[in-house]
Amino acid sequence: MNANLVAIFLARHAGHEAKPAWLWQGEAVCTFGDLPAAIGRYRAALVQLGVKRGDRVMIKAENSPAFALTYLAVLAAGAIAVPVNPAYTASELAMLIEDAEPVLLVHGSATAVPEGDAPKRVTLEPDGLGSLPALAAGLAPDLAVEAMAETDLAAILFTSGTTGRPKGAMLMHRNLSSNVAALFEAWRFSDADSILHALPLFHAHGLFVALHLGLYSAATVHLLGKFDAAKVAALLPTVSVFMGVPTFYTRLLERAEFGREAVRNIRLMICGSAPLLPSVFAEIEARTGHRILERYGMTEAAMITSNPYAPDGRIPGTVGYPLPGVELRVVGGEGRAELPPGEVGEIEIRGPNLCAGYWRRPEATAEAIGPDGFFVTGDTGFKDEGGRVTIAGRSKDLIISGGFNIYPAELEMVLAEVDGVADVAIIGVPHPDFGEGVVAVVTAARPDLEPAAIEAAVEIAARKKLARFKQPKAIRIVPEFPRNAMGKVLKAELRQQFAGLFSGEG
């Protein structure tokens, strides 16, 4: 059996040949029946450009159907897709090129690329045009799909690199096929679905979840170039599934039309990639009647856990249960023993979704994946008596103040409920007496609010609801948080900004 992910997708499209696979700018651009030839033309273009089995093809482009076809053609050719953020600078990209050594760089002409001729380059513009689509359009389709083993690499996705040089997670065909199959069952997808897709395709959420589920389910994907709250609100009545990050939902809540009528045909709204505040969860339920389904995933393993499909099983602030085939344990102490329910520790996982390690980084791979095959996620959290998982934060975000462990997520959930607070990020910075001091960095709910009033309200809430050692030693109001492409707050930047706060320098 051919384990190539493309072969698996195409085999599931029988009987759906006339159905649109993707809609772009409101128009059907490709049916499921057209898809093999469309992929085949891009595969023929890649072959003409010298791409062979096992080669890396780096894609630094905006969302478009041509991006999706390029990605699928890379896999069909037995090559390895390396999607990267189009916002990366030329120097950041040069570091990734040095690491992955791609034979081909597919990029938008307006995106920054390093100087030089290597690797070979072709363009793919945000409108789906460019030299690669032009080349593909003039070629006869190569319909062959390279036979791949389950353990052959399909993609390399680089981690954000916030703690050092980015590492390339090596995703195998088995990782991606097992994960999409598990999500298909867990989220009850079918060929009757249609998905509104506004997530970036260079990211695991947009590529391995939203796009893959459409292809695996023979469900039409309404692809957007990027998230636009007005466009999304207008399109919601035409689809059955919407996937987003917390920022998407908070932007939608700002629009009056986001209500029960807008989601009248929606069966499922999914959120991930960053924590969703329980207050936002509650507001969405009040406005739309829908309970958001939250899940937990990461670059190295795609999706790991999910809240139940049944709405009453979706508990805000939790990420549900491990997907079928996935093992998750919470460990702590010197021997890294498994901890009892309710006790916070480090999360480790094992399963068919787990990557093969880090590209050309054997030391990092050995550090992350133990002899028993469990992967150290870098996240902290706990299980309840029934096995439901709650994420406490990143291990590197753990604050140790006066010898006490403080988990930022707990404080953030409490302080985000304060009137006048839009969002809060809890960080630890050097403190002369306590080692680290807790700092609450806050954004205001409205521009007319006085910073002093917000600070006072946060202080009162902290004194009422938090043990003294957890209470912030400083509160700072900022216009907005630094965030990555998926809406996660970049706490490393905040720690750097406020590093001198308790030494008289901040």
C-alpha positions, 0 to 999 in steps of 0.5 A: 500500500502506498503510504503517500499522503496524496495517494490517501487523499485522492483515493477518498474522492471517488464519487465526488468528482463534480464537487468543488475541492476549493473555493477562492474569492467566492469561485470554485477553482478546482473540483475533486475530479480536477485535483489529480491533473492539477497536482500533476501539472505542478508535479511536472513543473517540479520535475522540470525544475530538478526536484527529485525524491527526498529533496526539500522544497521551501515555500515562502508564500501567502495563502492561495490554491496554488500554494496548496497545489505546490505542497501536494505536488511536492508530496506526490513527487516524494519530496519534502515540503518546507513551508515557512512564514512569509514574514521572515526577514532575508537573514532569518530565511538564510538561516533556514535555507542553510539548515534545510538545504532546499533545491528549490525556493518558492516565494512571493516576489514581495517577500524578503529573500537572501541574495544569491542564486542558490537555491533555484527560485520560482515565484508564487504570488498572493493572487496565485499567479507567478512563474511556478503556476505559469510553468505548471499551466503549460505542462501535461500533468504527471499523474504519478504519485511516488510510492512512500513508506509510512516513515518517509518524510513528508514535511519539515516545519521549523519551530519558532526559535524563541529559545534559540536557533529554529529546529526543523520538526521532521513530519512523516507521512504516517504522522500526518495520515494518522492525525487527520484520520483521528480528527476525522473521527473525533470531530465527525467530519463527512463529505457533507461538510464545508470548511471556512479556512482563514488560517495561514497555510505555512502553519501546522494548524492551517496545513495539517488540520484545516486543509488536510481535513477538507481533502480527507473528508472530500469537504469543500474548503473556502480558502481565504488569503488571510483572516478578515473579520468582515469577510469571515462573518459574511461567509460563516452562513455558507459553511458548516465548520470554522477553525480559528485562533483566539484572536479570530474569535475576539475580532468576530465578537466586535462585529454586530452581525456575529450572532445566531443567524450568522452561524445558523448552518455551523455545526462546529467551531474549533479554536486552538494554537493559543489559550481561549479565555473562559470569558470569551468562550462564555460570550461566544456561547451567549451570542451564538449558542455554540460552545467552542471546541478547544484542542491542543497541538504543536508543530512536532505532533500536530493535534494531541488532544481534543475536547469531546464533540458533544457540546456539554463535554467542552469545558472552557480552560481545558483541552480535553482528552488525548486523541486515539492512539496518543499517550499523554503523561504528566511527570515531575521530580528528579526521576520524572515520575508520573504525577497523580491527578490534579498535580501540575507537571511537564507533559510528555506524549507518545503516538503515531502523530509524533515527528521523527525528531529534528532535522540534522539535530541528533542532540536536540532529538535525543534531548526531546525524545526519551528511550521509551519514545515519549516526547518532552513537549515543553508544556506544563499541565495536569490531568483530572481524575477522568484524564481530562487535560488542562494546560498550565503554560510553557515550562520556560514560562514557569515563574519561581518566586521566593521558592514557589512555582507559579503557573502563568495560565492560572493567574491569566485566567483570573485577571482576564476577568477584571472589568476593563482588561482586554487581555493579560500576560503574566511573566517573571522577571529578575527580582533582587529578593525573590529571584523572579517577580511576577509582572502582569502585562495588561491591555485595556478593553477600551482606549478611554480607560485610565491606566491607573483605574485598570491597575487598581482593579487588577490589584484588588482582584489579585488580592481577593482571588490569589495567594499572596505569593502569586500576586503581581509585584508590578502591573504594566499597561501596554497598547498591544502584545507582541504576537506570532502569526497564530496569535500567541503572545511572545512572552520572551519579548515581554520579559526582555522589555521589562527585564530591568523593572525591579532593578530600577531600570524599567 
